[in-house]
Amino acid sequence: MRLAIYTGIILAGGFAGLTPALAADPTGDWRVADGVANIRVAQCNGSMWGAVSWEKQPGGRDENNPDASKKNRPTLGMPTLINMKKTAGAEQWEGQVYNAKDGQMYSATITPVGTDQLEIKGCVLGFLCGGETWTRVGPPIPLSTANAMAKGAPKTTGAAPKAAPAPGAAAPTTAAPKSAAAAKPGQKGAADPIGDICLLPEIAGFAH
């Protein structure tokens, strides 16, 4: 059974120089086998998650979901890789995958192959297994600042804290982002409507 899964993000450049050290990193943006969508994979609260971040045909709805309350939800931003955990002793992650084609959840694994391919395999009740290979279209994603503390990683801002203004002094002004691409993670803009997937409500709340 060929597992056809929705996925997503805008094409990104600058990853051609990835080193072998990143070969086992499944994070980043991946084009699904049939090219209809991309999926953004990121580490959120210790697990790998994936969500649709680009669609060839915009405006899709999760109409095959058996949950009537979700049939009208947009497929853009919809979680697809669910709470995937690292397999001990292997460069593989295990969890569940949501297939928007039939509205069903499957046990699944993801395995990076080199730096530019990701193998995904899913099974129904341990058999009837199938899979496909996704192709990288965006570089690996650093640990989300939204959940860095949950992983025990130091939370950094990249700049020293600014001193408070003296009494009576005018408050400093903050320049607006020059483009949508400069928006903070999690914010939605024309260049990247999804942002940090760890901030998506369904992922942040560990719900699907």
Helices and strands as residue ranges (DSSP letters): G 20-22, E 28-31, E 37-44, E 47-55, G 68-70, E 79-86, E 93-99, E 104-113, E 117-124, E 127-138, G 149-151, G 180-182, G 197-199, H 201-204
